[in-house]
Amino acid sequence: MMPELKYWVDIYDYHHGQLDGSIYADDQHGNRYGKLNFAQMGSNTYIQFITVAESFRRHGIAIAMIKKLRQEFPNTSIKWTMTTESGEGLRQAWIHKRYTEYNPHRGELMTIRVEGQDIAGSYLGAGHYVRKAVLSDNKVYLIMKKQDLMKDALAENEFDTPHIPPVERIYDNVKDEYIYTMPYYKPISAKDREAWSIMRELNRAKDVVWRNYHFGGKTRDRPIYTYWYEMGNDIISEAKVPQSVKEALTELLNAAGNYGSVMFEFDKRNVGVDELGRIIFRDIIFDIEKLHKERYER
C-alpha cells in the first residue's frame, strides 16, 4: 500500500552562483522513498540524479519530486543531465504529464487539413517529435515537426501480426509537413490484465539487458547499428511473453533496423489494446543515437 508522503527540499551548498540541493520523499515516520539531486544556476535548474525505492517505482513518486522542484524554482527551465534508459523514460513521462496538465487545449475540437480536405477531430496532445495528434473517425493523425524514419519503418512495411498497427504516411508539399495515420486503439491500463502484464515483463527484460550491456562489461566494439540491434534481440529473448509478441517485436526490429539505431520504449503512452484485449505496439521504437545527438547539441 502506498503511504502518504511528504516532499521537502534541502539546500546544502552554494558556490560560484550554483545552488546545490536535494528533494526527498519521506513518510510520516521518516522512512525515505525517493531522492532527487539538483543544481540551480541562473535561469536553469538541472536534475542530476533521481532514485526511488524499488518496490515503489512507477507510483508517481519521481514525477511528484520533479513537480516539487518546479514549484521551488518556477521561473527557471528544468534541464536533464545524462540519463539511463529508465531515466529517459521518466524524462519523456514528465514532458507528457507537464503538457497534459498545463495545456488548456487538450480535448478541444479542431480542424486539420489533409490532402486538401478539412478533417474535424479532437486534439490529443503533442510530443517530442509530434506537433499535434488529432483523433477523427476512429483514426489518429500525427502531424510531425519533421520526417520520422521510425514511423517510416511502420508505413513502408507490411507486418503479419495483430500487435503492430497499419500506418500510412502522407506528405503535404504545400506545408512541407509529414502526417502519419493509424487506427485508434484504447490506451492500455491495469484493467487490461494480460496486456498490462506483458508490458511490465517487457520493461523488466529491457532493464535487465540494459544493465548487462552498460554495466556488465559489454562494449561497443562493433558498428553502432549492430550494437543496438543486438540489444533489441536480447531484450526479446529475455522477455517471458507469448510467442506472438516475440515475433511481432522481431518483425519490428528487423524492419526498423534499416532506418536507424533502434531501441524499444514500452510505455503506456505508446501501447494500446484492441477490442480483443490484445496488446498493440502503437509507437514503441525510436532512434536512440538520433535522440542522444539532439540532446548533446542542445
Secondary structure, 3 states (H helix, E strand, C coil): CCCCCEEEEEEEEEECCEEEEEEEEECCCCCEEEEEEEEEECCEEEEEEEEECHHHCCCCHHHHHHHHHHHHCCCCEEEECCCCHHHHHHHHHHHHHHHHHHCCCCCCEEEEEECCEEEEEEEEECCCCEEEEEEECCEEEEEECCCCHHHHHHHCCCCCCCCCCCCEEEEECCCCEEEEEEECCEECCCCCHHHHHHHHHHHHHHHHHHHHHHHCCCCCCCCHHHHHHHHHHHHHHHCCCCHHHHHHHHHHHHHHCCCCCEEECCCCCCEEECCCCCEEECCCEEEHHHHHHHHHHC
